[in-house]
Amino acid sequence: MQAAIKEAKAGIKNQDGGPFGACIVKDNQIIATGHNCVLKNHDSTCHGEIDAIRKAENNLQTHDLTGCEIYTTSEPCPMCLAAILWANIKKVYYGCNLQDNEKIGFRDVKFEKLMGDRSHLPPNFLEEHDRNLCLELFDEYSHLEKTIY
Amino acid sequence: MQAAIKEAKAGIKNQDGGPFGACIVKDNQIIATGHNCVLKNHDSTCHGEIDAIRKAENNLQTHDLTGCEIYTTSEPCPMCLAAILWANIKKVYYGCNLQDNEKIGFRDVKFEKLMGDRSHLPPNFLEEHDRNLCLELFDEYSHLEKTIY
């Protein structure tokens, strides 16, 4: 999670996007890190998890991340959660939750209500981890800028 | 939809990925087309809709596709559906449905059961369009190769 937070902090300082970083790990090795680049890349799909998945797959030259786990500063939105499933990532450790995202101005909760239902996922697939550290990151973001998308 | 099908056909001939193409339109003008490049790019997130969204946003130099509609050869999976919502696309016209996707070996139905629920979307947000033409595309794909991901 430290690597995910570091990515997110670099991203918000550059105004790349929101305070969202991710790190993909396999066999205790970091495969890739990524962060939200929605603003920088003019790409609404470039959330932290998607950025990390794309980099990990490029690094391993595969579209299949079987055996990998992902650490992300925020509970994945429906887009990123489905991306994680398509990539065959086996476990998600997230810091802040969807409600925390809403408090800093992001629409994850709205979209989860519109099209999401996590009740059928395996019970340990999503696990909260280091929320307090990630809340500090969110607080830092809140004091940096107010861009909402 | 013709442009989306044309994209998909070019993609499967090059073995870029599955038979999925998309076209984004604004004010009756095509902004961008895209197709599934999961295999070509080693990128499990590069579904047809996501490829088209990235290209449209790059073409318009924005992360906001307000006022746009998307035509896609297949009903969007949860990842692409959420990507469409994040991009503020107002309407989705799809050809084949999720069950058609399952018949040619893709996991959309599985992921929809695991994390999706479309019952809260506006009733006309998703609209079937030219399914028969898209089923012909799926049939062509089925006879070309059997790669499943």
Interface residues (C-beta under 8 A of the other chain):
Chain A: V38 L39 H42 D43 S44 T45 I50 I53 R54 E57 N58 L60 Q61 T62 H63 D64 L65 C77 P78 M79 C80 L81 A82 A83 L85 W86 A87 R107 F111 K113 L114 M115 G116 D117 R118 H120 L121 Y149
Chain B: V38 L39 H42 D43 S44 T45 I50 I53 R54 E57 N58 L60 Q61 T62 H63 D64 L65 C77 P78 M79 C80 L81 A82 A83 L85 W86 A87 R107 F111 K113 L114 M115 G116 D117 R118 H120 L121 Y149
